[in-house]
Amino acid sequence: MKDLENIPALMADIGMRARAASAELAVATSQAKQTALEAAADAVWARRAEIIEANAKDLDFGREKGLSDAMMDRLLLNEDRIQGICDGLRAVAAQDDPVGEVLAEWDMESGLHIRRVRTPLGVIGVIYESRPNVTADAGALCLKSGNAVILRGGSESFHSSGAIHACLVDGLKSAGLPEDAVQLVPTRERAAVSEMLRMTDYIDVIVPRGGKGLVGLVQREARVPVFAHLEGIVHIYIDKAADPEKALRVVMNAKTRRTGICGAAECLLIHKDVVDTIGQGVVRALMDAGVEVRADETLQAIKGTHAAGDGDWGCEYLDKIIAAKVVEDIDGAIEHIRRHHSQHTDCIITEDDAAADRFFARLDSAILMRNASTQFADGGEFGMGAEIGIATGKMHARGPVGAAQLTSFKYLVEGDGAIRN
């Protein structure tokens, strides 16, 4: 029985066991990892009633904490979402194993044959809030990439994450892989997070997935390297050459499909030439859908909008609120985005190839889109099966972090008695 009172000892024990499991997992066969993930998917579906029951406890906890509707939606599990978890596990299982992939290969005149091959990072620490499906996504991707993982779910998703984690352990057992390869921190105590951030002997990288407060804390205090994005301040720019039907469909989906995810649109920029046509139609449609539009002076002429304040530019609402502004031209849109975005995802709606090329070339977000909903900013939608998060930094991993992004590489050098002159 773990001593839940002595957090440093608890976390050190988890870390030691994860490090030992990572050595075994690094050399596990592709078939064993696939078997484990498929068995985990079967277990999640077979135990879906238990998972929904556990989730009900978390929803009660969330209501008591006063979570917003968007946050409650993130927390909710039902049969459809559990089916999505199963589909994600199976999709990751079916992917090619990245471990051992030869990234480059060449011969030298000295007689050396050199290969650069993918290798696991070792132990991944994942700290996340609210969304219990992250338990499955992170566990699956780390397992597929040969990494052990320590999962620290949010207090809101404590019971749901525990139920899903039990299914992942079932999968590991079925495949004969070490159960310690996927561990869930068994306490809500925040001291466990502080310990993880200092576990340089056991954890190779931390992935925080949550709000600005959590990610900022991790970035400030972690002694372990971090893959992170601070916020999803997502912009959509409607160009003067936008197709009206596409603009309406894309903006509505980007804002209203799920307002609480990091790919939800938070700021709408409209070219001045289409304010009275496409712009009017899109803004009114948003308001008709219950979205509060915080508008600049020009757009305030549309009845029902609210005046935007300085704090609305560069704000991640994660709610039925969007900032909206008129810009002079595409360069005005680019300038605004550069000033206020978080390098997560930004989108242009246009039929003009030159405008799209300019937008793509002059912005440096992790994901840039054209004529597509920003809600596609998701590893599953990118064909990765799932994602452990979306990294907005520029080192090692960027954009959706799938199994391949959870690897490093090593050089394998072979000779035939070669010596250096």
N, C-alpha and C positions, 0 to 999 in steps of 0.2 A: 504494500500500500504506500503510495507516494505521500511524503510529508508536505501537505499543502501550506503549512505555516511557515516553513523555512524556504522562502522563495529562491534565494541564491543556491541553496543545495539542490532544490527541485530542478532548477534550470540547468545547473551543471550536470546533473544526472541525465537529463534529456539530451543535452549537448554531447556528452560522451557516447551515449547510445546511438545518436544520429551519426556521429563521426565513424563509429564502428560499422554501422549499417551502410554508410556511403561507400566504404571500401568494397563491400560485397556487391552493392548495386551497380557500381561502376563496371563490373565485369559480367553482369547478368546478361543472359541471352535475350535477343529481341523477342523470341517466342515467349519467354517467361514473363517479360514485361507486358506483352500483349495479352497473355492469359490473365494476368493480375487485373488489368483494366477492364477486360470483358467480364470477369467474375464480379468486379466491383459494381459495374453497371447492372448486372443481374441482381445483385444484393440490394442496390438502391431501389430498384423497381419492386422487388419482393417485399421490402420493408417500408414501402411508401406510406402506409398508414401510421407506422411509428414515427416517421419523419414529419408527417403533417401534425401529429399529436405534439411532438416536440416543438414544432414551429408555432403552434398555438400558444405555448408558454412564452415564447419569445415575443409574439405579437402583443400579448398582455403586458409584458415587461416594457415594450416599446410605447404602448399607449400610456402607461404609468409615467414614463419619462417625458411624455409630450412630444414624441417624434412627429415631424411633419408628414403630410399625406405621401409626399414623394419618398421620404425615408421608409415609411411603412410599406410602400409598394416595393422598395428594394428588399425589404425583409421577408415579404410574403412568399410562401411556397404553396403551390397547389399541384394537382396531378399533371397539368400541362407543363409547369416549370420543372417538376421532377422528371418528366419525360425528356425535357430539354437537357437536364443534368445527365441522364442516361445516354442520350444521343451524343453529348459532348465527350463523355468517357469513351464511348465506342469509336468516335471520330479520331480521338487521340490514339487509341489502341491501333487503329488501322493505318496510321501514318508510318512512313519510313522511319526507322530508328536513326536518329542523328549521330549517335555515338559511333566513332570509328569511321565516319564518312571522310573520304580523302578530299580535302579542299584544294590542294595543289600538289603537283608531283614533278620533279625534274632531276636531271643528272648534271653533275659538275665534271669539269675536265680532270679534277683531282681523283676521280673514281668514286665519288660519293653519290649515292642515290638518296634523295631527300623527299620525304612526304610530310605534308602538314595535315593533321587529322583532328577531327572533333573529339573532345574529351569532356566529361562532366566537370562542372564547377566544384562539386563536393557536397556541401550542406547549404541549403537555401533556407532563410528565415522569412516567413511571410506574415505580415501584420496587417490585418484588414478589419473593416467595419461593416456591420449591417448585412451585406449580401452573403447568405450562407452558401450559395452555389460556388463561391470562391474556394471553399473547402475542397470541393471536388475538382474544380479547374486547376487549382494550384497543385494539389496532390497528384493529379494525373500528369500534368506537364513535367513536374519534377521527376516523377517515376520514369516517364518515357525518356527523359534526357539523362537518366542514370544518376540523379541527385537524390540524396535524402532531404527531407523537408521538415521543418518545425513550423507548425501552423499556430498562429495566435489570433483567433477570431475575436470579433468585437463582443462586448458584453451583451449587446442586443440579440446576437445570433448564437448565444452560448449553447442552448439546447439543440437547435437545428444543426449546428456545426458538429456537435458531438455525435448525433445520430448518423450524419453523412460520413464522418470519419470512421465510425464503426464498420461501415460498408467497405471503405477502402482497405481497412485491416483485413476484412474477410477476403478481399481479392488477393492481398499479399500472401495470406495463408494458403489460398488455393494454388498459388503458383510456386510455393516453397521459397518465397523471398522473405527477407527479415522484416518482421512486423515494425521494428523501430525505424524503418525507412520513411514512414509517414507518421509523424507524431503530432498530437494536438495538445497545446498547453492546457492543463485541466483546471485552470483558475481564471476568475475575472480580475484578479488583482493587477493593478497597473504596474506594480513593481516587476512583474514578469516581463513587461515590455522594456523597461529600463535595463534589466539583466540581458535580454536578447541583444540590445544595442551595443553591449560591451563584450559580447562573447566571441572575441577575435580568435580564440583557440579552437572554437568549434564551428562557427558560422562563417561561410565565405562571402555571402552577399545577403543583404536585406532587401525585400521588396515590400514597401508599404502600399496599401490600396485602401484609400478612404478619403476623407475630407481634408481641407487645407490645414486644419489644426493638427491632425495626426501626421500628415506627410511633412509638415514644417518641423514638428517635434523630432521626427526621425532624422531629417536632414541636418538639424542642428546638433543633435546629441549622439548620433551613431558613430562609433569607432570602426564599425564594419562597413565596407563599401555598400552603396545604396543604388538600386534602380528605382527611379521615382518620377512621378509627375505630380506637381503641386496642385494644379487646378485644370479643369477642362473649360477654358473660356473660349468657346467655339463661335466663330463668325460665319455668316453667310452673306455674300455680296451678290446682289441682283444687278447685273450689268445692263447697259442700255440695249445690248443685243440678246437679252434673255427671251426665251420662249415663255409666254404667259402661263400656259398650262403646266409646263415643267416647274416654273417658279412656284406656283401655288402648291403643287403636289409635294415638291421637295421641302419647302419651308414648313408646311404644316406637319409633315412627318418628322422632320428634324426637331421641331419644337415639342410636338404634342404626343408622339407615340409613347415615350416614357421620359418624363421631365427630369427624373432623378438620376439619370446616368451621365457619365462624363462626356458622352458624345452628343448630348442634347444641345441644340443651338441656344446661345445666350444673347447674341447681338445680331441684328439685321441691318445691313447697309444697302442703301438703294441709290442707284444712279439718278441724278437730278432729272434726266430726260424722260424717265419712266415713273416719276413720282405720282403723276395724276392718272396713270393707267394701271400698270402692273402693281406699283407700290400701294395705291389705294386699295386694290382688290385683296392683296395679301394681308395688309394690316387689318382690314375689316374682317377677313376670314379668321385671323388669329383671335380677334376680340369675340367674334361669334362663338369660337370654341372655348371661351372662358379664359383666354390668356390676357394678362394685364400688359399692355404695351406702354413702355416708358419712352416717350418720343422726344426728339429734339424740337426746336422751335418750328421748323417747317412742317413736320408731321403732326404737330399739335393742332393743326387746322382740321384734322380728322376727328370728328366728334367721338368721345369715349376714350381717347388716349389720355395718358397721364404725363405730366412734365418730367423729363429725365433730369436727374441731378448729376453732379460730377462723379459721384460714386457708382453710377450705373454703367459707366464705360469701364470694362474690365472686371465685371462682376459675374461670378458663377452663382446663379440663382438656384439651380436644381429644383425649380418650381415652375408654376404656370405664369412666368414673368419673362418678358424679353425686352431688351433695349433696342431702339430703332433710330436710325440716323440717315440723313440724306448726304451724299458725297458728290463732289464736282465731277469726278471721273474715276477710272480704275486706279490711278495713282493715289487719289485721295483715299480710296478704300484700303489700298496697300499700306499707306502711311498710318491710317487709323489702326489697322490690325497689328502692325509692327509695334505700335505704342502700347496696345492694350491686351494682346493675346498672351497665351501661356505656352505657345509652341506645341499645342496638342493637335487640333484639327481645325482647318478652315476651308471654306467652300466658295466657289464662284459658279453662278448660274449664267451661262452665256452660250450663244451659238457661234460666237466669233473665236476661231482657233487662235488668232494672234493675241486676243485678250486673255484667253486661257493660258497660253504659253507664258505671257508676261506675269500673270498671277503665280503660276507654278515656279517660275525662275526667280522671282523677287521676294518670295516669302519662304521662310525656313521652318515651317511647322513640321512636326513628325509625320503628319498626314495632311495632304492637300487633295481636294476633291473638285470635280466638275460635274454639275448636273446630277448629283447624287446626294441622298440624305446623309447627313453627318452621323446618323444613328448606325451607319455601317462601320463606324470606327470601332471595330471589335475583332479580336483574333479569330473567333469562330467564323465571322463573315469574310475573313481574309483567307480562309482555308486552313487555318492552324488548328482546327478542332476546338480550341479554347484559348484563353490567354491568361497569363498570371497578372497582367496589368498592361498599361500603355506607358512606355518610358518616353519622356520628353527631353532627356539629356542627350548628349552627343557622343558619349563614350560607351563602347561595347554594344549595348542594346538600345534601339530606338523604335518607337511605334509599338504595335502589339508585340508583347513578349511571349512567344510560343516556345516549344521544346528546343528548337535550334538555337534560340537566343539565350538559353540557359546552359550553353556549353562554351568552353574556351577551346583552345587547340594546343597541340604539342607537335614537335618535329620528331619524326622517326628517321634516323640517318643510318644508312647501311654502306659498308665498304667491303673490299676484299683484300684486307691487309693494307689499306691505304694509310700513308703517312704524310705529314705536312713538311714541305721543304723549308 
